[in-house]
Amino acid sequence: MNMDNHHNDHPENDPNYLGLNVNKGIEQPDSVNEDSVKRFLTRRKRKLLQADEYVKGILDGNITLLSQAVTLIESSNPEHQQLAQDIIIKCLPFAGNSTRLGITGVPGAGKSTFIEALGKQITGNGGKLAVLAIDPSSERSKGSILGDKTRMESLSSDPNAYIRPSPSAGSLGGVARKTRETIVLCEAAGFDTIFIETVGVGQSETAVHSMVDFFLLIQIAGAGDELQGIKRGIIEMSDAIAINKADGTNVEKANMAASQFRNALHLYPPTESGWIPKVLTCSSLNGTGIIEIWDTVSDYVEQTRKNEFFSHRRREQAKYWMYESVNETLRNDFYSNPEIKERLNGMEKAVLNDEISSFVAARRLLDVYFKTFESNGKKPE
């Protein structure tokens, strides 16, 4: 079959395909715009500033530089880590002047709406608020806290509020340490109230409790026993419990739930701070009861500053995080050791097959780990 050039471009134009005619069309530009790629790569390789430049920006309240510094804290790049530590050390003298509030509650308790309602109350009175998140579940659910940020639309656009989602990868210990370091930068940037939010599941409450002044549990009134499914530990560490969604036909249920929680709190031993935990009801939707909760936080801070528990607890928390940092650094160093990586699977199989006890396996791995230091420390012959 003989085709001209036009037919070669579009075989459908061959006389055999009667009634079909396909235009040649116009030449298409490249699907990738080279200039855009170059600009993107240039942005990606943005030159790091000096620590002093970041610190000056943070102290001036520059949110862009604050966010960049927080990104350095969250980075696993050793160069970024070193720079982040320099920034933190230089910001420390300007930190510590905030009220740190931990907020937890099971999914569906209305934490986002509550944070927005209380947050707007704080910024409306001239306060500056930073909302940070500890979300170890986000590694599995891929960003549940980012969803929260989009739900807090009003607070997100508030110039006196800063919302930072949780770093979505890493162990709870790692995420918690990075959050604690972020608190330092936010305080240096002039934020006088810090919310640390977490999901009321798993061990994240303990991590949050170890870095806040006041711990608030958000609950909702539902059918049946309100105390079911709530870990004793969470109630024990709570300085206040807020029964949310106390509106419409739910008011009576909320009051009943509050009464149950008050009765339960009487069973717990007195707190070290001398504070008697409060149970309040509120409606984030209507804004009722929100001021009372903030007044409760303020009363707690005033009382614990007077009896010096406030500063005592902060010192204890600083000590705790020193040990946590040592533990995390040693653990990371151990598992990233090439000799350990090589032997770990074999040891694990031996333990699973009952060929060796878990204690002996651990001892042998640790011996290998410490020997790498000895061999590195030897001078060459």
C-alpha atoms as one frame of an Amber mdcrd trajectory, in Angstrom:
protein
   0.000   0.000   0.000   1.404   3.361  -1.063   0.948   6.248   1.427   2.166
   9.845   1.145   3.845  11.644   4.056   0.528  12.880   5.375  -0.732   9.312
   5.557   2.439   8.272   7.357   1.650  10.790  10.091  -1.909   9.508  10.452
  -2.619   6.073   8.923  -6.312   6.780   9.486  -6.129   9.141   6.467  -5.430
   6.183   4.187  -8.186   5.854   1.506  -9.073   2.426   3.027 -10.545   4.297
   6.045 -13.441   6.012   4.327 -15.027   8.940   6.100 -12.062   9.455   8.444
  -9.834  12.507   8.247  -7.330  13.416  11.012  -5.620  16.789  10.948  -1.864
  16.896  11.364  -2.144  19.189  14.430   0.456  21.565  15.803   3.842  20.870
  17.311   3.538  20.444  21.091   6.012  22.041  23.545   8.035  19.762  25.868
   5.954  18.439  28.730   8.683  19.562  31.146   9.505  23.250  31.330  13.292
  23.370  31.768  13.253  26.878  33.255  10.739  25.823  35.916  12.839  22.783
  36.805  15.964  24.930  37.171  14.102  27.387  39.398  12.707  24.507  41.492
  16.138  22.907  41.922  17.626  26.259  42.886  14.934  26.667  45.543  15.517
  23.118  46.772  19.210  23.819  47.163  18.536  27.007  49.097  21.736  27.989
  50.815  21.560  27.479  54.547  21.858  30.637  56.602  24.200  31.006  59.562
  22.792  30.096  63.004  22.895  33.782  64.052  20.754  34.759  61.051  18.080
  32.215  61.972  18.198  33.297  65.625  17.816  36.982  64.721  14.840  36.148
  62.478  13.217  34.030  65.212  13.676  36.748  67.848  12.181  39.260  65.393
   9.116  37.007  65.038   9.859  36.062  61.407   7.568  33.044  60.890   9.314
  31.957  57.659  12.687  31.673  59.382  11.063  30.022  62.411   9.517  27.383
  60.113  12.841  26.841  58.329  14.591  26.368  61.684  11.920  23.853  62.791
  12.465  21.976  59.506  16.182  21.779  60.377  15.239  20.274  63.774  13.115
  17.649  62.002  15.785  16.817  59.411  17.929  13.701  59.795  20.788  15.320
  57.829  23.804  15.634  60.220  24.665  19.119  58.883  21.077  20.274  59.514
  21.096  18.663  62.971  24.282  20.495  63.969  22.931  23.816  62.729  19.606
  23.179  64.539  21.426  22.516  67.830  23.395  25.779  67.447  20.126  27.674
  66.888  18.465  26.020  69.918  21.416  26.833  72.221  21.317  30.492  71.152
  17.505  30.665  71.584  17.460  29.047  75.040  18.071  32.300  76.987  14.935
  33.753  75.342  12.731  30.676  75.935  10.670  29.477  78.888   8.275  32.436
  79.069   5.088  30.679  78.033   2.267  28.573  79.373   2.562  25.090  77.893
  -0.746  23.275  77.641  -1.047  19.594  76.683  -4.339  18.614  75.044  -5.408
  15.029  74.451  -8.602  13.133  73.749  -9.825  10.195  71.721 -10.509  10.771
  67.997 -13.921  12.377  67.628 -13.749  14.256  70.921 -13.653  17.529  68.972
 -10.064  18.545  69.779  -9.585  20.595  66.606 -12.769  22.616  67.151 -11.870
  23.040  70.820  -8.310  24.203  70.017  -9.669  26.686  67.502 -12.266  28.041
  69.970  -9.746  28.380  72.821  -7.030  29.596  70.446  -9.197  32.409  69.092
 -10.003  33.371  72.680  -6.265  33.688  73.437  -5.285  35.567  70.257  -8.393
  37.778  70.599  -7.027  38.951  73.966  -3.652  39.846  72.450  -1.892  36.529
  73.138   0.356  34.681  70.707  -0.322  30.966  70.288   1.704  28.105  68.796
  -0.051  24.766  68.217   2.316  21.796  67.914   1.379  18.175  67.488   2.761
  14.850  68.609   1.204  12.257  66.358   3.037   8.924  66.269   0.046   7.466
  64.383   0.651   9.765  61.401   3.411   7.450  60.180   0.723   4.838  59.589
  -2.241   7.053  58.714  -0.065   9.430  56.650  -0.909  12.773  58.144  -3.945
  12.803  60.408  -2.700  16.015  62.039  -2.387  17.738  58.655  -6.127  17.162
  58.386  -6.504  18.986  61.692  -4.645  21.976  60.290  -7.117  22.282  57.435
 -10.000  22.001  59.917  -8.595  24.884  61.975  -9.124  27.332  59.122  -9.788
  30.403  61.234  -6.751  29.804  63.470  -4.496  28.941  60.506  -5.058  32.384
  59.015  -4.654  34.199  62.355  -1.430  36.297  62.337  -1.000  35.651  66.082
  -1.189  31.858  65.721   1.329  29.359  64.384   0.280  25.762  63.647   2.961
  23.151  63.075   1.945  19.561  62.251   3.877  16.659  63.718   6.893  15.300
  61.822   5.260  12.255  60.247   8.185   9.851  60.511  10.237   8.477  63.343
   9.765   6.952  66.748   7.601   8.560  69.402  10.769   9.463  71.326  12.258
  11.178  68.282   9.073  13.077  67.441   8.669  14.113  71.090  12.261  15.363
  71.363  11.865  17.409  68.175   8.610  18.858  69.507  10.318  19.864  72.747
  13.081  21.596  70.778  10.437  23.330  68.650   8.853  24.700  71.860  12.160
  26.484  72.611  12.149  28.206  69.198   8.455  29.159  69.422   8.967  30.713
  72.866  11.996  32.640  71.598   9.808  33.888  68.718   7.448  35.458  71.276
   4.663  32.872  71.516   3.356  33.105  75.092   1.038  30.088  74.896   1.995
  26.695  73.469  -0.532  23.923  72.826   0.833  20.406  72.418  -1.843  18.222
  70.894  -1.902  14.439  70.723  -4.344  11.646  69.992  -5.611   9.917  73.133
  -4.229   6.536  72.189  -0.888   4.849  72.817   1.973   6.272  74.837   2.026
   9.779  73.383   0.230  11.310  76.407   3.178  10.433  78.656   5.525  12.211
  76.235   3.252  15.265  76.143   2.855  15.267  79.932   6.643  15.423  80.247
   6.850  18.745  78.381   3.800  20.762  79.463   2.728  22.732  82.536  -0.956
  21.813  82.379  -2.525  18.626  80.963  -6.101  18.774  79.641  -8.181  15.749
  78.679 -11.043  16.378  76.228 -13.967  13.980  76.585 -17.451  13.699  75.140
 -20.571  12.345  76.753 -21.741   9.133  75.134 -23.899   6.176  75.959 -22.912
   3.960  78.875 -20.028   4.220  81.267 -17.991   7.348  80.504 -14.912   5.933
  82.165 -14.713   2.864  79.955 -11.889   2.906  77.443 -10.073   5.708  79.254
  -6.753   4.576  80.622  -6.345   5.176  84.322  -2.981   6.819  83.624  -4.483
   9.534  81.413  -7.022  10.545  84.054  -4.321  10.433  86.727  -2.081  12.853
  84.831  -4.925  15.233  83.884  -5.091  18.634  85.597  -8.556  19.189  84.126
 -11.109  17.227  82.144 -13.330  19.091  79.687 -16.558  17.404  78.576 -16.955
  18.810  75.066 -20.060  19.065  72.857 -22.244  20.094  75.827 -24.872  21.674
  73.593 -28.425  21.069  72.406 -29.921  17.823  73.688 -26.494  16.709  74.893
 -26.238  19.119  77.857 -27.809  16.726  80.355 -25.561  13.840  79.244 -22.498
  16.087  79.497 -23.404  17.129  83.056 -23.910  13.494  84.016 -20.537  12.542
  82.504 -18.882  15.407  84.409 -20.399  14.124  87.633 -19.045  10.605  86.961
 -15.563  11.950  86.318 -15.650  14.056  89.506 -16.531  10.957  91.508 -13.722
   9.015  89.840 -11.160  11.739  90.573 -11.888  11.482  94.309 -10.423   7.970
  94.228  -7.021   9.210  93.125  -4.275  10.249  95.556  -3.609  13.999  96.050
  -1.445  15.575  93.358   2.160  16.594  93.997   1.303  20.134  92.886  -1.431
  20.540  95.518  -3.878  21.259  92.687  -7.313  19.616  92.764  -8.159  18.530
  89.177 -11.299  20.166  87.791 -14.036  18.747  85.553 -15.813  21.257  83.304
 -18.285  21.134  80.436 -18.022  23.181  77.253 -19.274  23.547  73.711 -16.562
  24.395  71.179 -19.311  24.969  68.630 -21.199  27.582  70.691 -18.153  28.827
  72.553 -19.738  28.200  75.962 -17.478  27.140  78.831 -14.301  27.962  76.894
 -13.400  31.041  78.995 -13.910  28.992  82.189 -11.402  26.398  80.962  -8.795
  29.077  80.225  -9.477  30.634  83.651  -8.835  27.197  85.193  -5.469  26.978
  83.385  -4.595  30.489  84.622  -5.586  29.571  88.208  -3.372  26.489  88.042
  -0.382  28.470  86.775  -0.880  31.100  89.483  -1.192  28.498  92.269   1.802
  26.396  91.137   4.000  29.476  90.640   3.216  30.525  94.218   4.082  27.134
  95.720   7.065  26.840  93.320   5.857  23.545  91.850   5.778  25.217  88.400
   9.544  25.839  88.268  10.289  22.540  90.065   8.382  20.605  87.400  10.128
  22.411  84.552  13.526  21.535  86.047  12.460  17.888  86.436  11.281  17.852
  82.826  14.624  19.260  81.640  16.427  16.489  83.531  14.073  13.860  82.061
  14.763  15.055  78.510  18.518  14.970  79.107  18.256  11.236  79.863  15.786
  10.692  77.017  18.212  12.341  74.569  21.079  10.147  75.792  18.914   7.011
  75.459  17.691   7.928  71.980  21.171   8.830  70.703  22.669   5.586  72.019
  19.807   3.518  70.581  20.106   5.145  67.151  23.879   4.737  67.164  23.576
   1.058  68.152  21.108   0.145  65.380  22.942   2.132  62.704  26.263   0.396
  63.527  27.313  -1.673  60.426  28.494  -4.632  62.570  25.154  -4.730  64.409
  23.164  -4.444  61.164  25.083  -7.448  59.834  24.391  -9.665  62.851  20.946
  -8.518  63.996  18.796 -10.748  61.739  20.857 -13.823  62.549  20.534 -13.217
  66.294  16.806 -12.582  65.941  16.337 -15.914  64.109  18.400 -17.739  66.748
  16.152 -16.304  69.507  12.967 -17.194  67.593  14.239 -20.786  67.079  15.043
 -21.121  70.815  18.726 -21.654  69.951  19.790 -18.867  72.263  18.139 -16.842
  75.022  17.155 -13.235  74.367  19.487 -12.063  77.171  22.517 -13.862  75.768
  21.706 -12.555  72.268  21.497  -8.986  73.590  24.776  -9.409  75.487  26.574
 -10.702  72.372  25.255  -7.846  70.242  26.364  -5.321  72.854  29.813  -6.959
  73.022  30.124  -6.587  69.244  29.005  -2.947  69.526  31.539  -2.049  72.244
  34.352  -3.909  70.425  33.888  -1.609  67.424  34.825   1.285  69.728  37.911
  -0.564  71.012  39.098  -1.393  67.488  38.485   2.189  66.321  40.394   3.500
  69.306  43.534   1.413  68.630  46.454   3.140  67.027  47.588   1.596  63.700
  50.645  -0.671  64.005
